[in-house]
Amino acid sequence: MPGAGGQTAPRSISPAVARAWVDRWDAQQQDYLPDREDRFTALIDAVEAGADRPDPLVLDLGCGPGSLAVRLLRRIPGATVVAVDADPLTLGLGRAAWAQVPGLRFADADLRAPGWSAGLRLDRKPDAAVSTTALHWLTGPALAALYAELATVLRPGGLLLNGDHMVDDDSQPTLARLGRALIEREERRRFPDGHPETWTDWWQSAAADPVLAPLVAAREARRVDSEHHGSPASRLQVHVAALRSAGFAEVGTLWQRGENRLLCAVRPAA
Ligand SMILES: C[S@@+](CC[C@H](N)C(=O)[O-])C[C@H]1O[C@@H](n2cnc3c(N)ncnc32)[C@H](O)[C@@H]1O
């Protein structure tokens, strides 16, 4: 059963090897998301401008190997980031790659499990919960439950900042179609021969590296199911409705490129 413990980096994986895998992770993610770095920058700008303190406590939900967390800490060195994921392989790589980064702690928790936040052992209410390319893995009900729990966890006035592809084909179908078309065209221009390393390639290569074998075995033993394809959580209205019913006050897009957007929600002040 996932818990928030197990903070140690796997000894068998050196920081250099782990960072090389994280670099490959970033490259394959960036190939699918040409604006990934711009979206990270916008999200971190929002934390910086919205937290109202130089030492914000931030949760990174579905953190993978910690790409957003380390960028945030480079920009806001006084911050503390609790980086949450349920995948033993990406968590293990993150822990091995970034063990020396002050202010960063990885936590093993399944965001679908009610009460997941209790295991994080937070000593105060977070100023922000951030996430990139992760929450579309959840079903609609799991997303609603996650937002409802977050509304009790964040401090009054705290922010939820979710960077992901979220289509708005309910209220603006033509704009949604054009947004998708622009991204597809840009992808074809950038990668006329396809992606150098795809998502599947990355996972297959990681599974074939003997150094990562213990993490791969742990991953196989506890597979985090994905709702990737056709997930309701890839629709903007599903997020907006769930955030509103969880009691978030303002909900809206802060940054956008087609359907790739940064959605922000504000917990009401006390
Ligand atoms: C595409 S990756 C994105 C990782 C990272 N945020 C980034 O931008 O590089 C999606 C991540 O969400 C995590 N995830 C999916 N469902 C989850 C769940 N129920 N609980 C915790 N993490 C989850 C996956 O394990 C994976 O690491």
The ligand as an SDF file (V2000), in Angstrom:
LIG
                    3D

 27 29  0  0  0  0  0  0  0  0999 V2000
    2.9780   12.3900  -17.7360 C   0  0  0  0  0  0  0  0  0  0  0  0
    3.5590   12.2290  -16.1050 S   0  0  0  0  0  0  0  0  0  0  0  0
    3.9170   13.9340  -15.6930 C   0  0  0  0  0  0  0  0  0  0  0  0
    4.9810   14.0490  -14.6410 C   0  0  0  0  0  0  0  0  0  0  0  0
    5.4450   15.4560  -14.2960 C   0  0  0  0  0  0  0  0  0  0  0  0
    4.4080   16.2040  -13.6440 N   0  0  0  0  0  0  0  0  0  0  0  0
    5.9470   16.1900  -15.5180 C   0  0  0  0  0  0  0  0  0  0  0  0
    5.3450   17.2020  -15.9210 O   0  0  0  0  0  0  0  0  0  0  0  0
    6.9730   15.7730  -16.0850 O   0  0  0  0  0  0  0  0  0  0  0  0
    2.1010   11.8820  -15.1310 C   0  0  0  0  0  0  0  0  0  0  0  0
    2.4430   11.5040  -13.6950 C   0  0  0  0  0  0  0  0  0  0  0  0
    1.2370   11.4180  -12.9170 O   0  0  0  0  0  0  0  0  0  0  0  0
    1.3870   10.3410  -12.0140 C   0  0  0  0  0  0  0  0  0  0  0  0
    0.0800    9.8650  -11.5640 N   0  0  0  0  0  0  0  0  0  0  0  0
   -0.9370    9.4140  -12.3460 C   0  0  0  0  0  0  0  0  0  0  0  0
   -1.9640    8.9860  -11.5840 N   0  0  0  0  0  0  0  0  0  0  0  0
   -1.5820    9.1680  -10.2940 C   0  0  0  0  0  0  0  0  0  0  0  0
   -2.2020    8.8990   -9.0440 C   0  0  0  0  0  0  0  0  0  0  0  0
   -3.4170    8.3560   -8.9910 N   0  0  0  0  0  0  0  0  0  0  0  0
   -1.5450    9.2120   -7.9140 N   0  0  0  0  0  0  0  0  0  0  0  0
   -0.2950    9.7500   -7.9660 C   0  0  0  0  0  0  0  0  0  0  0  0
    0.3460   10.0270   -9.1200 N   0  0  0  0  0  0  0  0  0  0  0  0
   -0.2860    9.7370  -10.2710 C   0  0  0  0  0  0  0  0  0  0  0  0
    2.1070    9.2950  -12.8440 C   0  0  0  0  0  0  0  0  0  0  0  0
    2.6950    8.2840  -12.0240 O   0  0  0  0  0  0  0  0  0  0  0  0
    3.1210   10.1370  -13.5940 C   0  0  0  0  0  0  0  0  0  0  0  0
    4.3380   10.2670  -12.8910 O   0  0  0  0  0  0  0  0  0  0  0  0
  1  2  1  0
  2  3  1  0
  2 10  1  0
  3  4  1  0
  4  5  1  0
  5  6  1  0
  5  7  1  0
  7  8  2  0
  7  9  1  0
 10 11  1  0
 11 12  1  0
 11 26  1  0
 12 13  1  0
 13 14  1  0
 13 24  1  0
 14 15  1  0
 14 23  1  0
 15 16  2  0
 16 17  1  0
 17 18  1  0
 17 23  2  0
 18 19  1  0
 18 20  2  0
 20 21  1  0
 21 22  2  0
 22 23  1  0
 24 25  1  0
 24 26  1  0
 26 27  1  0
M  CHG  2   2   1   9  -1
M  END
$$$$
